[in-house]
Amino acid sequence: MWKQVQKCRRKLLWCVVLITVSMVILVNITRKCSLRANLAWVKYQIFGKKRLSTEMMIKIHENVTIITAFWDLGSFRKGNGSLEYSAYDYRDWSSVFTWMVNPLVVYTDSLNFKIIMEKYRESYPNKTKIIFTERQKFWSFQIVNNISSVFEQPDYPKFYPNTVLPEYSACQHTKYAVVADALKMDIFQTEFYAWLDIGYFRDVVCDENYFRINPPPKIDKGRLSVTKVNEFRSNISIESIFKENEVWVGGGMLVATKNVFLKFEKLYKRSVEFFLNLKIMNSDQQIIYGLYSSEGREYLKPDVELQVFSLVDSQRVDTDNVWFYLGYVCLEYV
């Protein structure tokens, strides 16, 4: 009898091992994650995921509200190669919001994305606001025809999708419109607010560790916090910035107080209108560079300044990607 029990235990153990190995092989094929992350995922499926305390899930004790948006543009080419982004990529990247404990405001015109985000945020009912709306509500999508007329000019440079897909350009401008809209509703009333691109933390999607976003260290409450991508060139012309796709700071994450964001949104909208009148357009990164260039300052006289964070700063972070530096400075695992 005892030998039979031991034999059954050994068979059961082998079954568990085989199932585990099979799951690891399968997820390595289907999930775009490291082996370490996939092993952790298998462990979660077998033994259950780490759970947050009720206090962490319900109480709003973070001092940064995250604002993001997804507008369904279909599939589009990204960059000069064959890289293409689709709604499926954004769906996968957005799973990171399962693990982020900050208050979150999401704008979308996609019913599928709304349903997915409701699932990802089901543990934070008091800390999530999903706004299903029409994109035409915002000024940035009301100028798509104006943007299109710029891109249709003969010999206007083609940078995919920045200067090819008018809706993509409008999408980039809309981040400032939705931030202003969310702040006027004042849903969570935190001290700081952050715009965060859906795919900003794509590199930690596989980690499946709970985290929060804090204000960056030594934040200047009178400025808009951004990430430096390239060196600032004071002598560059506005036209060169737009037509050569030049970037100084990234637009993937922005942090500021309510008053600074509201003030900046007005400045940003005024800048977009100014550049459209010049018959030039690109993404928000070129708008910001053009606005703060020597030429741009002369015409637009910005009343909001930037606090620029850079990978060369003394703060050590878990990324060497200049585009994502600010996010990792603010990220804290809980």
C-alpha positions, -999 to +999 in steps of 0.1 A: +000+000+000+028+024+010+047+016-022+017+024-043+012+058-025+049+066-031+045+056-068+015+078-072+033+107-055+062+103-080+038+102-109+021+133-096+054+151-092+064+142-127+031+155-140+036+188-122+072+191-136+060+183-171+031+208-169+055+235-156+081+228-183+054+228-209+040+261-196+075+277-196+081+266-232+047+278-243+049+312-227+084+317-241+069+312-275+038+334-270+049+360-245+075+387-255+093+384-222+125+373-207+129+337-193+130+351-158+098+370-163+081+339-179+092+317-150+076+342-126+044+342-147+042+304-145+047+305-107+018+330-104-004+307-124+004+277-103+006+292-068-014+324-073-004+361-076+009+383-049-021+402-034-022+438-023-037+448+010-073+462+009-058+496+020-034+497-010-062+488-035-088+512-022-072+542-004-057+570-025-025+577-006-003+582-037+003+619-046+004+614-083-026+608-105-018+591-139-036+602-170-035+582-203-054+576-235-059+552-263-074+562-296-080+534-321-060+544-352-058+509-366-023+496-376+004+520-386+040+520-396+065+533-370+099+546-382+118+539-414+118+501-412+091+475-412+080+480-376+042+483-373+020+490-343-015+479-338-043+479-312-029+445-300+004+461-291-013+487-270-035+461-254-004+441-243+014+472-230-016+484-211-015+453-189+011+471-169-017+492-153-027+460-135+003+465-113+003+503-109-014+514-077-017+551-085-051+567-093-057+564-130-078+583-155-081+567-190-096+582-221-106+560-251-129+558-281-125+520-283-151+498-265-127+468-266-100+488-249-124+501-223-134+465-214-098+454-213-088+483-190-118+476-167-104+441-163-069+453-157-080+478-131-107+456-113-086+457-081-088+495-079-124+504-081-120+537-061-088+546-080-098+543-116-119+565-140-123+552-175-139+578-199-154+563-230-158+593-254-156+605-290-122+619-300-138+648-319-147+663-286-112+676-283-097+705-302-067+685-313-089+661-334-109+690-348-078+702-367-071+669-385-079+685-419-055+714-412-028+689-403-035+669-434-032+699-456+003+705-442+014+668-448+000+669-484+023+697-494+047+687-522+080+675-509+069+677-472+092+652-455+077+618-446+085+605-411+062+575-402+038+581-387+045+617-375+042+635-408+022+609-427-008+600-406-027+632-396-047+613-369-014+602-353-002+638-350-036+648-336-033+620-312-001+634-298-016+668-293-046+653-276-026+642-246-025+678-234-063+683-241-073+652-221-050+661-192-066+695-190-101+679-193-092+655-164-078+682-142-109+704-147-130+674-134-105+671-104-115+635-098-087+623-074-074+657-062-037+646-058-009+671-055+008+660-088-004+647-121+014+627-148+007+621-185+018+585-193+019+570-228+002+535-228+034+519-239+058+539-217+065+510-193+065+483-219+098+470-206+082+461-172+050+446-184+065+411-179+077+418-143+043+416-128+053+435-096+032+461-080+046+497-083+037+533-078+047+565-096+061+592-073+070+628-082+106+630-095+132+639-069+136+677-063+107+684-085+101+721-093+064+727-087+065+757-110+077+738-140+067+709-163+090+678-157+102+661-189+129+637-201+158+649-222+164+627-253+190+647-272+210+678-266+193+712-270+206+731-301+200+768-296+208+778-331+183+753-348+155+768-368+118+760-363+115+747-398+145+723-393+129+709-361+097+700-379+111+690-413+140+670-400+121+654-371+144+667-345+138+658-308+150+675-276+127+661-249+103+631-250+066+634-247+060+599-233+058+611-197+051+646-182+048+655-145+034+687-130+010+703-106-026+710-117-020+747-123+012+742-143-005+716-166-036+738-172-013+767-180+009+746-203-021+732-222-031+767-232+004+775-243+007+742-262-026+748-281-015+783-290+018+769-303+000+743-324-021+770-340+011+791-346+029+763-364-001+753-385-002+789-397+035+784-408+024+753-427+046+730-406+035+702-383+048+670-367+043+654-332+042+670-298+079+665-294+086+689-323+060+713-310+078+715-276+112+718-292+100+745-315+083+764-287+114+765-266+139+772-294+154+807-296+131+814-326+100+800-309+106+819-277+107+851-296+073+845-312+055+825-285+070+839-253+063+807-232+050+814-197+058+778-185+093+765-183+105+729-183+124+709-157+145+686-178+156+652-163+184+633-181+200+599-180+233+615-172+219+628-139+233+612-107+201+593-100+206+556-109+177+538-125+168+504-140+170+515-177+196+528-201+169+540-225+170+578-226+133+580-236+121+563-204+144+579-178+119+601-161+095+572-156+121+550-139+132+579-117+096+581-105+090+543-103+089+526-069+081+489-063+057+483-034 
